[in-house]
């Protein structure tokens, strides 16, 4: 998937070279992100954990798509409530006219 134009053996060899710190070949950011996404789909989070630890962060926690949707909906509802409250305060302060 990283190099669809290459034969599988050649792509495997190139990937090994990219992962060898003594070699000049390296993965691009796009290729690294592809590998991270592929790992996540399989439930493998070792690279993200390594990156977080090396950068001084706590271990990352994968967010499931359903959890993310629920979180976004909660945030949206909270934002709507906050805007409604702000609109009422603006009306009381004479900054907004109530439509009749």
MIDOLUM-726720 format. One record per residue: x, y, z of N, C-alpha, C, CB in turn; residue in one letter. Coordinates in steps of 0.001 Angstrom, whole numbers, plus 524288, in hexadecimal, padded with zeros to 5 digits. Each point is the difference from the previous one (the first is absolute). Glycine has a CB too. Layout:
REM MIDOLUM-726720
XYZXYZXYZXYZa
...
END
This chain:
REM MIDOLUM-726720
803307FB53800007FCD0804AD8000080361804F4800007F8FC7FB06804B7x
80BAF804AA7FD788036E8048F800118023C8011C7FA99802327FE1880951x
7FEF57FDBF7F3D78024B800817FAD47FD357FC407FC4D808C8802A5803D7x
7F2897FEB37FA707FD007FC5C7FCBF802A67FEB77FAD07F8068038580422x
80B887FFCF7FA32802A27FF0C7FB03804557FBEF800767FDE9809227FD71x
8038E7F57580754804457FC45800D67FDDE7FA86800EB8058B8072C803BCx
7FD8F7F50F7FAEC7FEB87FA948014A800267FF6C805EE803BA7FCA67F75Ex
7F9477FFAE80AC37FF947FF5F805A78055B7FF32802917F7127FC357FEB3x
80C498009A7FEF9805387FF128024380332805038001B7FFBF7F6C17FCC6x
8000880C447FEF5802EF804E37FFBD7FDED803F8803F2801D57FE4E7F686x
7F901801F480A017FD9C803A0803C0801757FE6A805907F882801B47F9C8x
807787F94E8074F801847FE1C8052D8059E80155801427F9987F8D27FF1Cx
809CD8068F7FD118058E80141800B08009E805DC801068029D7F8777FA14x
7FA9780AB8802E68005C805AB800BC7FDFE8018D805667FEE9801587F652x
7FCE37FC3E80B7C7FDF98012F80531804077FE958042E7F6CF7FE797FCCBx
80BA97FD03802A5804207FE88803BE804598040E7FFF97FDE67F67C7FEB8x
8039380B5A7FCAF8041A803F97FFA27FE4980512802A4803207FBF67F79Bx
7F7E080580807AB7FDFC804D280260800047FFB0805F47FA718016D7F817x
805027F9DF80A027FFD87FF4B805A7805647FF25802677F7237FC517FEECx
80CC98033E7FDCF8055A7FF28801D18029180557800ED800A67F7567FB06x
800B7809F3809DA80243805238011A80540800F57FD4D7FB6C7FFAC8087Cx
8071C7FC2F7F5BA80513800917FD6B7FF8D800E57FA24803B97FA55806D8x
7F778805D17F72C7FF33800B17FA5E7FDC9805617FEF07FE8B7F6607FED9x
8022E80B797FC6B7FE268053D7FE867FA288001B7FEC3808E5801DD7FC88x
7F4F57F9B3801DF7FA797FFDC7FE8A7FC98800F3804CB802017F9C57F8A5x
7FA188099B806CE7FC648012B804477FA818007A7FDDB807198049680508x
7F50E7FA9B7FE617FA83800A07FE8D7FE9C805CA7FFF07FDC77F72F803E2x
7FEB480A387F8A07FDF7805577FFFF7FBEC8006F8044F801B18010F7F63Fx
7FCBD803A880B147FBF3800C6803EC7FAF07FD627FE4A8042980877802B3x
7FA7C7F7F97F8557FB3A7FD907FE00800377FA11800947FEEF807697F9ACx
805967F64F8054D800947FA5C800827FFA57FE50805B38058C7FFE97F7F3x
7FCD28031F80B857FFAC7FECB8058F7FA5C80046801E1809128037A8014Ax
7F418800857FD0C7FA7E800788017F7FCC97FB6F7FDE9800F4809BB8001Ax
8002E7F4957FB2D7FD457FB7C7FDD2800ED7FB3180365800E1803C27F6F3x
804017FB6680AA1801357FB86803557FD528007380550808967FF0E7FB6Ax
7F73A8059F806C57FD51800D0804FE7FA2D7FEBE7FF8680693806EE8025Cx
7F6FE7FAE07F96C7FA6B7FEEC7FF277FF0B7FA297FF317FEEB808F17FC0Ex
804817F49B800F97FF6C7FA627FF13800867FD008052080393801107F6E1x
8002C8007680C58800AA7FD81805127FB43800BF80375809888015B7FF3Ex
7F46280366800CE7FB6A80121803357FB647FC9A7FE65803248092F80132x
7FC257F62C7F9B37FBBF7FCAD7FE168007E7FA62801F87FF67805A97F812x
805657F8AE808E0800F87FAA9801E78007D7FFCF805F48047D7FDFC7F78Dx
7FADB8068780B068006D8001B805B5805908003D801F87F7D67FB1580049x
80BD2806817FC6980580800628018180147805C3800E3802667F7C77FAD7x
7FF248097E80A01800F6805758016580598800EA801DB7F69B800CC8025Dx
80CD57FB857FCA8805558004080203802F6804C77FE087FFF97F6558007Dx
7FF6480B107FA97802EF804737FDDD7FE2D805138028B8012B7FB3D7F771x
7F9AC8056A809377FE08804BF80289801E18004A8059F7F81F7FFE47FA32x
807E87FBB48087B801E67FFE580565805C18017B8002A7F9687F9158024Dx
809A3804BE7FA2180595801457FFBB800CC805D47FF02801E67F6F47FCACx
7FB5980B2E7FF6F8009C8058B7FEBF7FE838037A804A07FE2A7FDEE7F69Fx
7FD86800CE80BED7FE408031F80476804167FFD8804597F6967FE287FDB3x
80B497FD3A80390803E47FF858043280509802D67FEA97FC227F76D80271x
805AE807FF7F8C5804D68029A7FE5C7FF85805EE8002E801F77F85B7FA52x
7F956809A9804C57FF2A805AA800097FE78802048056B7FD507FF737F6A1x
802547FD0380D367FEDC801A58054C7FA41800728014B8083E804937FFAEx
7F4747F8B37FD6B7FA6580001801067FE707FAF1802B97FE72805C17F828x
7FCEB7FA5880A337FDCE7FB31802207FE6E7FC867FB6E7FCCC8049D8083Cx
802647F6727F9007FE587FC5F7FBE77FAE5801D77FD8C8047A7F895804ACx
7FB38807587F62D7FB30801AC7FD617FBAA7FBF5800AE8055B805007F97Bx
7F5E37FCD1805FB7FB777FC93800567FD15800677FADA7FF4F80111809E3x
7FFE57FA8B7F38E7FD2E7FFF27FB047FA538016E800F0806167F9267FC5Fx
7F7CA80A198003E7FA88801878004A7FD167FCFE7FBCF802348090B80381x
7F9F57F40B7FE247FCD67FD1C7FC467FC6D803CC7FD1F8005C7F7DF805A7x
7FE97807377F5597FCB0803997FD007FAC68011980299804497FCBA7F808x
7F9447FF6180A4C7FAF2800CD8028F8009080397804B67FD117F7287FCFAx
8073180823806058010C8037180472800D08059D7FE2C804017F87C804E2x
7FECE8081C7F6CF8010A805367FDE57FAE9802967FE4E808F17FD1D7FD0Fx
7F3937FFFD800787FAF1802377FE637FCD6801BC804B6800077FA457F817x
7FFCE8028980BEB7FD1380160804B580258804D4802947FD987F6938014Ax
80789809B97FEEA8029C8048A8024F7FEB4804EF7FCEA807467FA3980345x
7F8F28055D7F7927FEC08048B7FCC17FA61801BF800C7806947FD067F978x
7F5DA7FF49806FD7FA8A80175800E37FF56802B5805467FD217F8747FA71x
8056580584809A27FFBD8028D805228022E805887FFB8800D57F74580465x
803A7809537F917802608052D7FF827FC7E803B27FCEF808D97FBE78006Cx
7F49D8021C7FB8D7FC7B803357FCD47FB61801D880341802B17FB167F7F3x
7FAF08015C80AFA7FB838016380343801A4803FA8041E7FC017F71C7FE83x
8088380813803F1801E9803AF803EB800F0805617FD958041B7F891804EEx
7FE16807907F66380101804F57FD5C7FAE0802C37FEAD8085A7FC597FC56x
7F3BB800A7801F87FAE48024D7FED47FDA080275804E27FEA67F9617F8DFx
801BA803E280B8D7FDF880213804EE802E2804FD801857FD9A7F6EA802DDx
80786809037FC918031B804A1801587FE7E804987FC8D807657FA41802E9x
7F7CE804D07F80E7FE6C804397FC747FA9A80213801558057C7FC087F905x
7F6F980079808637FABF801B3801758004180368804E17FC217F7D77FC0Ax
806F98069B807C2800A180329804BD80271805437FED2800DF7F7D980529x
802EC8082D7F76180286804E17FE7F7FC22803907FD34808A17FB5D7FF4Bx
7F41B802707FD5D7FC18803227FD367FC328027D803D5800D17FA207F82Fx
7FD8B802FF80BD77FC7980236803F18029B8047B802E37FBA97F74E80102x
80939808098006B802CD8043A802B680092804C57FC7D804DD7F95B80551x
7FC15805BD7F5A6800798045B7FC4B7FACC802D87FF6E807157FB2C7FB30x
7F49B801E1804C67FAD3802737FFBA7FF1D80374804C07FC8C7F85E7FADDx
804A780590809D47FF4A80301804CD80359804E6800027FDF27F7C2804BCx
8069D807F57F8D980386804867FFD47FE94803BB7FB9D8070F7FA7A803BEx
7F4DC804367F9387FE54803717FBC4803577FFA67FB297FC9C805D3806ADx
8066C7F6087F8DF8035B7FF687FB667FD527FD207FB988079F8000C805DBx
7F3F67FD707FB557FD1D7FD1F7FC037FA3E8014880091806B67F8B87FFE4x
7F69C807767FBC27FA5C800C9800127FD5E7FAB27FF66800DE809277FC32x
7FB0D7F5E8806DE7FD1A7FB1C7FF9C7FC4D8007F7FB78800B97FE35809ABx
7FF647FE247F2BB7FC7F8000C7FB7E7FA7B7FEA6801D3807697FD727F9E1x
7F4C580580804347FA987FF11801957FD3B7FC907FC217FFD98088B80479x
END
